[in-house]
Amino acid sequence: MLKPLGWSVRPQSEWKISAAKEDGLSFIENALIKARHASSLTSLPALGDDSGLAVDALNGGPGIYSARFAGPGGDDCANNLKLLEALKGVPESGRGAHFYCAMVMVRHSLDPAPLMAIGKWDGRIMEAPSGEGGFGYDPLFRVPGMNCSSAELPAEVKNRLSHRGQALALMAEQMKMEFAT
């Protein structure tokens, strides 16, 4: 999505940069921490993102702790099992959930006015996993109007509908306006 803008997006792994310490209290804070971290170590503009699942019945949890929901060393399977256990007995009407993706672009590490975009994908948590595709909570996230989990969607459909796809589309629009020549 950024290629038509003439941008070459390169992973921070090319510079052997360690992961940033994500100690923000929101998706946007963690995305900004990641972008500033990468920019400070490369002296280049950087794009950072943070995403996760917010479940209504869990007051927005697991939220920024989505990847670590099951604790240290937990994986996608453990996180999904913990989520299902936390929602045990919650009726379908109470299983509203939202994937969020916050994306931040800094021109340099001290950028006082970074570009920011947030994507949100509404759905419901199913009572059992379904589908083999995707990662994270995808097998439990029922996509409205599709009668399937996000793990069952073809990649091009998921990329168009998802929180990350939405955030990236918004970011691309901002970058077009910001860097138009």
N, C-alpha and C positions, 0 to 999 in steps of 0.2 A: 504493500500500500504506500510505502514511502519512496519506492524506486522511481515512480513517475516524477517526483519532485527533484530528482537528481541526487538524492542522498544515498550514501553507502552506509548501511548499518552493519556494524561489526560488534561481535560479542566482546565483553570485557575480558573473557578468557584469553583473547589474543595478547593481552598485556599481562597475563598471569596475575590478575588482581584478585585479592581475597574478597569474599562476600562482605558486604557492609553489615554492621550491627543494626538490626532492625529493632530499635527500641522506641519507635513512635507509638502514639496511641490511636492512630487512624491509618487507613489505607493511604491517604494522601501524604501523611507525614513519612511513612515508610518509603513510598515511592520517591519523595524528595531526598530522603537520606541516601537512597541507592544512587540517584542521579548525581548528587553532589559528590559522593564518594568516588564514583567512576570518573567524573570530570576532574576532580582534584588530583587523581593519580595519572591521568592521561593528558591533561591540559587541553582536552577536546570537549566540544558540546556532548552532552550525554542524555540519554532517555532512560528513565527508571520506571518500573511499574510495581504495583503490589495489588494482590487480589485475594479474594476469599469469599466464603459463604456466610450469609447472615440469615439465621432461621428465626422466624417470628416467635415461635414457642420457647425459644432459648434467649429471648431478649436481645437478638442480634448476634448471638454466639453461633459458631465459634469465632466469627469475625476475623480480626487480624491474627488470631491464633489458629486459623484453619489448617495450616500445614502441620502444626504441632498439637492438634487437639487431643490426640491419644497419648501425649507425653513424649519425652525424649526417646528417640529411636523408633517412634511410631511411623508407620507407613500408611499409604492410602487405604489399605484393607482395614487396618486398626482404627483409623479415623472414621471410616464408614461404619464399622461395627459400634464404635462409641456413639456416633450420631444416632444410629438406629436404637440403641439402648436408651439414650436420652429422650427419644421420642416415643418410646414404648407406651401404648395406651392413648396417645394423642390422636384424635380423629383426623381424617383427611382434611376437613375444613380448617384445622389448626396447624397444618403443615406447610404454610406459606414460607417461601425461601427466596433469597435474592443473591445472585452472584454479583459482586462488585469488582471493578478493576479501576484503579487510579493510576494515571500515567502522567509523568512530569518530565519536561524537557528543560534542561538548563543550558544556557549558551556558554557558561563558564561556572566554576565551582561556587563562586560568590554571587551568582545572578540574583538580583533583588526582585525580579519579576519573571519567575519561570512560567512557562506555558503549562497548563494543567487541563486534564480531561478525565471525566469519570463516566464509565459505562456501567449500566445496571441491567441485569437479566432476571426477570421474575419467573418463578416456577413454584413447584411443590416438591416436598421430599416424599418419595415413595416408601412403601413398607419393606421392600426387598430390592436388591440391586437388579439391574437389567442392562444387558449390553456389554460388549467387550472393548469398545473404542474409548477414546478420551483418557482422562486421568483424574485423580482426586475424587471429588464427589460426583462426577459425571454419571456413574451408574445409578445414583439415587435421585438425581434431579430431573423431574418430569417437566418436559417442555410444553407450555400451554399451546393448545391447538394442534399439536403434533402427535399426541397419544403415544409418546415414547420418551425414553430418557435421553439426556444429551449425549450419553455414550453410544446411542444407536443412530445418531445423526451422521450423514456423510460430512466429511471435513469441510467442504465448501459451504454447506448450509450452516454448520456450527460456527464457522468463522464469520459469517454474515450476521447471525443472530446473537452471538455471545457477548458478554460483558467486555471481553478483551477486544473483540472485533469492533464493538461500538466505540470504545475508548480510543482505539487506534484511528478509526475514521475521523473522530472529532479532533484528535491531535494532528492528523494530516491536514485537515482544513485550517487549523490555526497556524501550522507551519507554512502553508501556502501563503497565507495573508502576511505573516511575519517576515518571510524571506523572499517575497515577490520582488523581482528586479524590474 
